[in-house]
């Protein structure tokens, strides 16, 4: 249908067509418009008829919904075709039954339902069809009917129908004269005369005030003759349809189609009327309010400028004028009240007019009076004697007065709140004004004037340059740097100290189980964090610097010469920043160095600690180092915390592609000197150092290797044997994962530097030492047992109870002793070199524990002294493998001694007070009579025997009886003195080739070989270990 209409009427067809919805019984409608009930729509000569269905049947909702979309107003009117009013006289057909009120009411609701479905309230046309008039070919078609008004009553309907009778009669007579068969008009007139109530009665139901549809007109016609067409959707329109208006605009306003509800035109009319009434009222109210405002302001101006009024009244009037100006300014910014609008508001004009009048009274009463007061105070300060103590005490107050004075002359520097408060504090009483009035209205007066001075720079005061210069000079001399750097720094810290919570270990390690590895009771103050620096400390320093710049560059200086070169704001900022970061570093170092590693009771506990430590996803150490990576970059010009958070979010989204340890680099900052080693440890891999650089990732990888090795030990069938075997490899000098990782951790700790020593030892040394101790503890006991079995027991069996170990006659076999003490192949040396080569090494004649591998082991001090003693004896006596010594003796003179004779293994030295000479001896000598004898001849007696010691150890036994002292001036000679039985000394000088020579063997007197190499007991308290059980902490 839409395509057909567009084709015949172009795109403007909705405006060119009259659309009517035809309803009624199918028989009646077919007599008027043939085939409409079948084709649903028909069009002819600009009129489109739509089939609306039989009112007695349910409406076709789908069809009506489709029609609703046909155009904006789908239908121009509803036509109800009915033959119920056909009561023409002279017809043989049975007249139709009359319409009852019930049927009319049902009809009304049926039609209203169709209009509701279309969404419009439409005019209703009643088409009275008269089939009893018969169909006569050639009958003249003509419009017959009447249009009703919008407020039509039943009486008006009856009157309009009766008014149709005269024209119907006249025109009907004319037609019947021409053609006697055309009697429709006369018959209709007869019906209206005879039975008018047959129409008015039923139709009155549609005319009650509550009718659902507006009745627009009544049309009368006989059945259409020749209206049918063979072309689909087309019918022959005749003149009868002209009884219905061609346009809805021809209808009264109340009958035109409209949407249900209130009409917008009515609402617009009421609204316009209401607005006009309100506008008139508002204009009247506005006139009164504005007139009162202007009158009040005029009175206030007159009182404030009148010099005949007392000063108090003038100030009061000026205060009221200021309130009026303040009110006007507020209204100019935020809008005037409703009651002063109405097109008569004088707010802006009054504001412009009042400010010049305000200045006429404000300048002398406020500005000039304040300037006079401040000038007197400044002159009094300038006139003080140079040595007056008042200058120092008044410096602060005079500085404020100078600032007040300069603000009056420099509007751009005005601070209204500070100006009014400070001026009133400095000027609490004013002559000629009551104290209460002055204290009550003075602050408001000067606050308003100061605030208005900025926008009215022409009110500025012409300052006395000489007075200002003199005051500045004195203040700079007295104040110097008024606030010391330390005071400013402490003030700045006090402002931010309570804004941020202290940072604890749990805050740095997040959700990781840090208590299982390390702990501390220390905290990092909240003001020494990156967040505090970026959000509070840095702005606070900038504020302090700006205040110093304001103070030094404005109040105490002019544009030609700075007030002081002692310090500049930029230098102050650098020093405050450097001081803050020094304290920042100290706070973090104190905290980190206070960390203590949790003590592991057993090897399984140490393995658990290493597992947690090396798990990069849950490691408290990794979390702590990442925190240091953020905090250590505080003050850098690179990324801020928000950027770090964004990067962390990206890392989370990136999944496994991101490294577990944050290794992002950045610019060097003020904390580089302190945090540089730690940051380098974290970031070393990113910088391309490879395996040659120390890195946290490498350390954790090595820790994982150690953990896996220790787990193999604990999971073995014989864990103790595996543990001892692992320790033996280290004792034998073979490197294992454990020792390499321990060495690497020590290297990492050393690389951090002395400032980080506590932290480095706790985090990188202590964990491996603790694990190493758990491995060494059982191994040390095993090695003690091996030492006792392999060396000590045989030693005691071979040498126990013999000289020189005991003062008995039986002697130790020198060849057998050489097998133990030989420096290269001796049993003791072989045992130490094969079993302890990794933890004990020889330096000269001393055995020294290895500083790295011996960590966690406690060597028995007696054992070290013993092996050192034996090693020294081996170097002196057993140089060639077997025992052998070469030494020289030289006799010495003594009072009363004529001759001495010394025999050592058949080697004789006789001295008879001649020139002493050295004699070379060999011990032990190859002789069948080994031993040593000493005799002498005195001036009072013959030959006497001092001692005769037989056996290989005879010479050593004889030395044991001598008094030995170092010979003065040489390190290889010793003075030997035997005290003879007669009290005379027998003196000899011993000169050795190596060490103490035979005197070295005297160290074997009462010598016992220790049973233990290591002292096995509970480990001593470690200052870097925490004995607190983490499971016991709350």
Beta strands, then each sheet from edge to edge (+ up, - down):
strand 1: 18-24
strand 2: 41-44
strand 3: 47-51
strand 4: 77-82
strand 5: 123-129
strand 6: 145-147
strand 7: 214-221
strand 8: 518-519
strand 9: 596-598
strand 10: 840-843
strand 11: 846-849
strand 12: 885-891
strand 13: 897-904
strand 14: 907-911
strand 15: 919-923
strand 16: 931-938
strand 17: 943-950
strand 18: 963-966
strand 19: 973-979
strand 20: 985-992
strand 21: 1025-1026
sheet 1: 2+ 3- 1- 4- 5- 7- 6+
sheet 2: 8+ 9- 21-
sheet 3: 10+ 11-
sheet 4: 15+ 12- 20+ 19- 18+
sheet 5: 14+ 13- 16+ 17-
end
